[in-house]
Amino acid sequence: MEREKKNILSVAIMEMAKRKKGKYFTPTDVAQWLYPYDWKFFVDDVIAMMMELYREDKIEVTQKDHSVDKNFFPPGSVKIKLKH
């Protein structure tokens, strides 16, 4: 992924986390916010950046109310929120 794109996605995820004030959101929410018409093409990039931020302990990533493994992205829907 290009450096500029990574930076934009990182800022977008962190900004949404701050705006949600402790509430969960999904990678799809971020993609739709940034790219309202073509969001489906960017979900995988958002997920990749989400996992980077998660490994850096900046955000929480859960699936069915359990933290996901930082080394593997689980299949299915996940939720994101700002780490306390």
C-alpha positions as CSV (number, residue, x, y, z in Angstrom):
1,M,0.0,0.0,0.0
2,E,1.3,3.5,-0.8
3,R,2.6,5.6,2.0
4,E,0.2,8.4,1.5
5,K,-2.8,6.0,1.4
6,K,-1.6,4.3,4.5
7,N,-1.4,7.7,6.3
8,I,-4.9,8.7,5.2
9,L,-6.4,5.4,6.3
10,S,-4.6,5.6,9.7
11,V,-5.8,9.1,10.3
12,A,-9.3,8.2,9.2
13,I,-9.5,5.2,11.6
14,M,-8.2,7.2,14.5
15,E,-10.5,10.1,13.8
16,M,-13.5,7.9,13.6
17,A,-12.5,6.3,16.8
18,K,-12.3,9.7,18.5
19,R,-15.6,10.8,17.1
20,K,-17.3,7.6,18.3
21,K,-16.3,8.3,21.9
22,G,-15.9,4.7,23.0
23,K,-18.5,3.2,20.7
24,Y,-17.6,0.5,18.3
25,F,-17.6,0.9,14.5
26,T,-16.5,-1.3,11.6
27,P,-13.9,-1.2,8.8
28,T,-16.8,-0.7,6.4
29,D,-17.9,2.4,8.2
30,V,-14.5,3.9,7.6
31,A,-14.4,3.0,4.0
32,Q,-17.9,4.4,3.4
33,W,-17.0,7.6,5.2
34,L,-13.9,8.1,3.0
35,Y,-15.1,6.8,-0.3
36,P,-18.9,7.0,-0.3
37,Y,-19.3,5.8,-3.9
38,D,-16.5,3.3,-4.3
39,W,-16.1,2.1,-0.7
40,K,-16.2,-1.6,-1.5
41,F,-12.8,-1.3,-3.3
42,F,-11.1,0.0,-0.2
43,V,-12.4,-2.2,2.6
44,D,-9.4,-4.5,2.4
45,D,-7.0,-1.6,2.7
46,V,-8.9,-0.3,5.8
47,I,-8.7,-3.7,7.3
48,A,-4.9,-3.9,6.7
49,M,-4.4,-0.5,8.4
50,M,-6.7,-1.5,11.2
51,M,-4.6,-4.5,12.0
52,E,-1.4,-2.3,11.9
53,L,-3.0,0.1,14.4
54,Y,-4.2,-2.8,16.5
55,R,-0.7,-4.3,16.7
56,E,0.6,-0.9,17.8
57,D,-2.1,-1.0,20.6
58,K,-3.8,2.2,19.4
59,I,-7.2,0.6,18.9
60,E,-9.2,-2.4,20.1
61,V,-10.5,-5.0,17.6
62,T,-13.1,-7.4,18.6
63,Q,-15.2,-10.2,17.2
64,K,-18.3,-11.4,19.1
65,D,-17.1,-9.4,22.2
66,H,-13.6,-11.1,22.2
67,S,-10.3,-9.6,21.2
68,V,-9.0,-10.9,17.9
69,D,-5.5,-12.5,17.5
70,K,-3.1,-9.7,16.5
71,N,-1.3,-12.0,14.1
72,F,-4.3,-13.2,12.1
73,F,-7.4,-11.4,10.8
74,P,-10.5,-13.5,11.6
75,P,-13.1,-14.2,8.9
76,G,-16.3,-12.3,9.4
77,S,-17.3,-9.0,10.9
78,V,-15.1,-7.2,13.4
79,K,-15.6,-4.0,15.5
80,I,-13.1,-1.3,16.2
81,K,-12.8,1.3,19.0
82,L,-10.2,3.5,20.5
83,K,-8.0,1.9,23.1
84,H,-8.3,3.3,26.6
